[in-house]
Amino acid sequence: MAKKSKKREDRLSDLPDSILIHILSMLCEDTEDSKKVVRTSVLSKRWQFLWMSVPVSLEIEFPDHIFGPPDPLQRTECTCLKELFHNVVHVEKLELGPRCIQYLSILELEGWQPPLSSWKFLQLGTDLEQLNFPGICCFLQNSSDLKTLVIDGDKYQSTELLLKYTNKDEQIMRFETRDFNCSFLHLKTLKILKFSGCVMPLVKYLLKHAIVLEKFITAAKYKRNDLYYVKMVQEVLSIPRSSPQASVIFSYR
């Protein structure tokens, strides 16, 4: 006599989305746990997009070799980057390397608008070339939930790719004349590594719009007894700050 095959019950998947999302959010204590939460997307179609509603913390790296040699069009890379940003709008921690920063500048030149994001921590690796300032500000304009911004100026990247689309004078003018409409309502910590004079225009912009900033930390590449360092400190202290409680902390590397 043939036995009836019983379908395995999946009581967990039968729960409402709100409960499943709450369960997943309880698992996100660090980056490794967040990766496990993202992996649940392969369980079934029911789970495919649930992780995107959870405030996961992911560290994203873009090695230069995955982009291949510079090409005037670079359409594939730009498309992939735009799709990626749409898929990580709910992560809480995001780190971008210098190659990505250049692509942000290229996308900004093309009129691209970044999606609204909910990340709380953002680290940008760039060599602080003024060529990249419009792309950085364009990316930040939809990062209104940001609490901590770290700009690591110790990340070198050739500007050859970006210079195929624009030039330094044009980018400086774009940065000075365009209204990026950034609003940093929650930004409390700003940290710039390998701080130097060339980053002053960006610093002025950030301090102007960070209305609740508490700490501005600089790690300069000059020693305290260096005359240039002394002048730079004086210039930083003279920059107007929208946040009355913002303190400036100087250090050197």
ChimeraX attribute file (.defattr): number of C-alpha atoms within 10 A of each C-alpha:
attribute: neighborCount
match mode: 1-to-1
recipient: residues
	/A:1	3
	/A:2	4
	/A:3	5
	/A:4	6
	/A:5	6
	/A:6	6
	/A:7	6
	/A:8	6
	/A:9	8
	/A:10	8
	/A:11	7
	/A:12	9
	/A:13	13
	/A:14	10
	/A:15	10
	/A:16	9
	/A:17	14
	/A:18	10
	/A:19	11
	/A:20	17
	/A:21	17
	/A:22	12
	/A:23	13
	/A:24	21
	/A:25	18
	/A:26	10
	/A:27	14
	/A:28	18
	/A:29	11
	/A:30	11
	/A:31	15
	/A:32	13
	/A:33	18
	/A:34	22
	/A:35	16
	/A:36	15
	/A:37	20
	/A:38	19
	/A:39	13
	/A:40	16
	/A:41	16
	/A:42	11
	/A:43	10
	/A:44	10
	/A:45	9
	/A:46	13
	/A:47	17
	/A:48	14
	/A:49	15
	/A:50	18
	/A:51	23
	/A:52	17
	/A:53	16
	/A:54	23
	/A:55	21
	/A:56	28
	/A:57	23
	/A:58	20
	/A:59	16
	/A:60	12
	/A:61	11
	/A:62	13
	/A:63	12
	/A:64	13
	/A:65	7
	/A:66	8
	/A:67	15
	/A:68	10
	/A:69	9
	/A:70	11
	/A:71	10
	/A:72	9
	/A:73	11
	/A:74	15
	/A:75	10
	/A:76	9
	/A:77	15
	/A:78	17
	/A:79	11
	/A:80	10
	/A:81	16
	/A:82	17
	/A:83	11
	/A:84	11
	/A:85	14
	/A:86	13
	/A:87	14
	/A:88	21
	/A:89	20
	/A:90	20
	/A:91	22
	/A:92	21
	/A:93	21
	/A:94	18
	/A:95	17
	/A:96	17
	/A:97	20
	/A:98	25
	/A:99	21
	/A:100	23
	/A:101	22
	/A:102	24
	/A:103	20
	/A:104	27
	/A:105	25
	/A:106	23
	/A:107	20
	/A:108	19
	/A:109	16
	/A:110	10
	/A:111	10
	/A:112	15
	/A:113	14
	/A:114	19
	/A:115	16
	/A:116	17
	/A:117	22
	/A:118	18
	/A:119	23
	/A:120	21
	/A:121	20
	/A:122	19
	/A:123	18
	/A:124	21
	/A:125	21
	/A:126	23
	/A:127	22
	/A:128	27
	/A:129	14
	/A:130	19
	/A:131	22
	/A:132	25
	/A:133	23
	/A:134	24
	/A:135	23
	/A:136	20
	/A:137	22
	/A:138	25
	/A:139	23
	/A:140	21
	/A:141	18
	/A:142	20
	/A:143	26
	/A:144	18
	/A:145	18
	/A:146	23
	/A:147	19
	/A:148	19
	/A:149	19
	/A:150	18
	/A:151	22
	/A:152	21
	/A:153	22
	/A:154	16
	/A:155	16
	/A:156	15
	/A:157	18
	/A:158	11
	/A:159	17
	/A:160	10
	/A:161	19
	/A:162	21
	/A:163	13
	/A:164	13
	/A:165	13
	/A:166	14
	/A:167	12
	/A:168	15
	/A:169	10
	/A:170	11
	/A:171	19
	/A:172	16
	/A:173	11
	/A:174	15
	/A:175	22
	/A:176	14
	/A:177	9
	/A:178	10
	/A:179	10
	/A:180	14
	/A:181	12
	/A:182	19
	/A:183	19
	/A:184	23
	/A:185	16
	/A:186	17
	/A:187	24
	/A:188	20
	/A:189	20
	/A:190	22
	/A:191	18
	/A:192	22
	/A:193	23
	/A:194	20
	/A:195	27
	/A:196	18
	/A:197	16
	/A:198	11
	/A:199	17
	/A:200	17
	/A:201	14
	/A:202	18
	/A:203	16
	/A:204	14
	/A:205	17
	/A:206	20
	/A:207	20
	/A:208	17
	/A:209	18
	/A:210	22
	/A:211	20
	/A:212	20
	/A:213	25
	/A:214	17
	/A:215	18
	/A:216	18
	/A:217	18
	/A:218	23
	/A:219	18
	/A:220	21
	/A:221	16
	/A:222	18
	/A:223	13
	/A:224	14
	/A:225	8
	/A:226	10
	/A:227	11
	/A:228	14
	/A:229	19
	/A:230	13
	/A:231	11
	/A:232	18
	/A:233	18
	/A:234	11
	/A:235	12
	/A:236	16
	/A:237	11
	/A:238	9
	/A:239	14
	/A:240	12
	/A:241	20
	/A:242	15
	/A:243	17
	/A:244	11
	/A:245	13
	/A:246	19
	/A:247	15
	/A:248	15
	/A:249	12
	/A:250	14
	/A:251	15
	/A:252	14
	/A:253	11
